[in-house]
Amino acid sequence: MRIDEKKDFGTRECPACASEVPANENRCPICRYEFPNPTPRQHGMKRWGALLMLALLLVLILAGVFR
């Protein structure tokens, strides 16, 4: 798979030195901290967490509307 080098992936903060690192990089260029690769299970957990938060928000909105 070829990655478009001109595409902007945004940035993330290095937890070791607080530098801004391109989001598509796996290692901080300043301190060489290696970002952990998320497992498929972690991606699934994020998805379920987001769905749960949306469901909770919907319940709170509906509870406020039908008072």
HELIX and SHEET records of a PDB file:
HELIX    1   1 PRO A   40  VAL A   65  1                                  26    
SHEET    1   A 2 THR A  11  GLU A  13  0                                        
SHEET    2   A 2 GLU A  20  PRO A  22 -1                                        
END                                                                             
